[in-house]
Amino acid sequence: MLTAEYSRAFSRDLKRLAKKHIDDAPLEGVIALILENTIESRDELIRRHEMHTLSGAWDGSSECHVCNAGNWLLVWAVRDDIAYFQRTGTHDEIFR
């Protein structure tokens, strides 16, 4: 089981989602899978949420789709049993 830490940018992203009245239940489900940190949860992240590692400026981080429909992404890194949630939002909002 991993411990969660949230970046300031991630907290701002959550506020933006709340202002748009977007239900964050799917995001909470994906975060729970990441924090579970089991083979089964990782397989589900890869299979259902298209999880993959990033390169370039985001080297060492992972990304997945929060919902299968749309362009809602979650970016995080895992170090020393801590999942650092870095950003959430659309591709354009995160990688512009």
Kinemage of the C-alpha trace (Angstrom):
@kinemage 1
@onewidth
@group {chain A} dominant
@subgroup {mainchain}
@vectorlist {calphas} color= white
{ca met a 1} P 0.000 0.000 0.000
{ca leu a 2} L 1.307 3.416 -0.969
{ca thr a 3} L 0.867 6.736 0.805
{ca ala a 4} L -0.540 9.649 -1.202
{ca glu a 5} L 0.963 13.115 -1.530
{ca tyr a 6} L -0.496 15.813 -3.747
{ca ser a 7} L 1.345 18.606 -5.552
{ca arg a 8} L 0.061 22.175 -5.456
{ca ala a 9} L -0.686 21.911 -9.170
{ca phe a 10} L -2.795 18.790 -8.507
{ca ser a 11} L -4.769 20.642 -5.820
{ca arg a 12} L -5.412 23.487 -8.265
{ca asp a 13} L -6.527 20.937 -10.862
{ca leu a 14} L -9.056 19.511 -8.373
{ca lys a 15} L -10.451 22.993 -7.711
{ca arg a 16} L -10.809 23.546 -11.459
{ca leu a 17} L -12.739 20.257 -11.768
{ca ala a 18} L -15.034 21.294 -8.907
{ca lys a 19} L -15.759 24.642 -10.589
{ca lys a 20} L -16.758 22.748 -13.742
{ca his a 21} L -19.048 20.517 -11.611
{ca ile a 22} L -17.198 17.371 -12.744
{ca asp a 23} L -17.818 14.306 -10.583
{ca asp a 24} L -14.469 13.218 -9.135
{ca ala a 25} L -15.619 9.666 -8.252
{ca pro a 26} L -13.819 8.140 -11.282
{ca leu a 27} L -10.618 9.942 -10.232
{ca glu a 28} L -10.944 8.625 -6.676
{ca gly a 29} L -11.296 5.095 -8.072
{ca val a 30} L -8.112 5.390 -10.118
{ca ile a 31} L -6.213 6.887 -7.161
{ca ala a 32} L -7.383 3.937 -5.009
{ca leu a 33} L -6.009 1.490 -7.610
{ca ile a 34} L -2.658 3.310 -7.629
{ca leu a 35} L -2.423 3.364 -3.827
{ca glu a 36} L -3.378 -0.327 -3.617
{ca asn a 37} L -0.130 -1.095 -5.471
{ca thr a 38} L -0.790 -4.779 -6.192
{ca ile a 39} L -0.205 -6.794 -9.337
{ca glu a 40} L -3.962 -6.948 -9.887
{ca ser a 41} L -4.451 -3.188 -9.491
{ca arg a 42} L -1.529 -2.463 -11.813
{ca asp a 43} L -2.938 -4.862 -14.428
{ca glu a 44} L -6.296 -3.080 -14.225
{ca leu a 45} L -4.596 0.310 -14.639
{ca ile a 46} L -2.795 -0.947 -17.745
{ca arg a 47} L -5.794 -2.762 -19.226
{ca arg a 48} L -8.693 -0.425 -18.429
{ca his a 49} L -6.952 2.937 -18.016
{ca glu a 50} L -4.105 2.689 -20.547
{ca met a 51} L -1.392 3.335 -17.952
{ca his a 52} L 2.081 4.010 -19.323
{ca thr a 53} L 5.306 5.722 -18.312
{ca leu a 54} L 6.249 9.167 -19.574
{ca ser a 55} L 9.533 10.483 -20.912
{ca gly a 56} L 11.128 13.851 -21.494
{ca ala a 57} L 10.277 16.508 -18.914
{ca trp a 58} L 7.958 13.995 -17.201
{ca asp a 59} L 10.549 11.162 -17.072
{ca gly a 60} L 9.899 8.875 -14.113
{ca ser a 61} L 6.178 9.640 -14.001
{ca ser a 62} L 3.231 7.543 -15.122
{ca glu a 63} L 0.018 8.579 -16.829
{ca cys a 64} L -3.371 6.970 -17.266
{ca his a 65} L -6.852 7.852 -18.462
{ca val a 66} L -9.295 8.453 -15.635
{ca cys a 67} L -12.346 7.700 -17.767
{ca asn a 68} L -12.439 5.581 -20.872
{ca ala a 69} L -14.552 8.246 -22.549
{ca gly a 70} L -12.892 11.595 -23.040
{ca asn a 71} L -9.490 13.003 -22.424
{ca trp a 72} L -9.217 13.066 -18.605
{ca leu a 73} L -5.704 12.106 -17.493
{ca leu a 74} L -3.862 11.544 -14.214
{ca val a 75} L -0.086 11.945 -13.848
{ca trp a 76} L 1.849 10.611 -10.846
{ca ala a 77} L 5.239 9.301 -9.743
{ca val a 78} L 6.056 6.657 -7.132
{ca arg a 79} L 9.120 6.989 -4.933
{ca asp a 80} L 9.865 5.337 -1.591
{ca asp a 81} L 6.337 3.968 -1.068
{ca ile a 82} L 4.797 7.391 -1.757
{ca ala a 83} L 2.595 8.164 -4.757
{ca tyr a 84} L 3.095 11.817 -5.714
{ca phe a 85} L 0.036 12.922 -7.655
{ca gln a 86} L 1.285 15.662 -9.950
{ca arg a 87} L -1.533 16.681 -12.320
{ca thr a 88} L -5.015 15.784 -13.521
{ca gly a 89} L -6.975 17.189 -16.426
{ca thr a 90} L -7.009 17.094 -20.199
{ca his a 91} L -3.941 16.497 -22.324
{ca asp a 92} L -3.851 20.193 -23.294
{ca glu a 93} L -4.168 21.366 -19.666
{ca ile a 94} L -1.300 19.167 -18.475
{ca phe a 95} L 1.144 19.152 -21.386
{ca arg a 96} L 0.676 22.563 -22.997
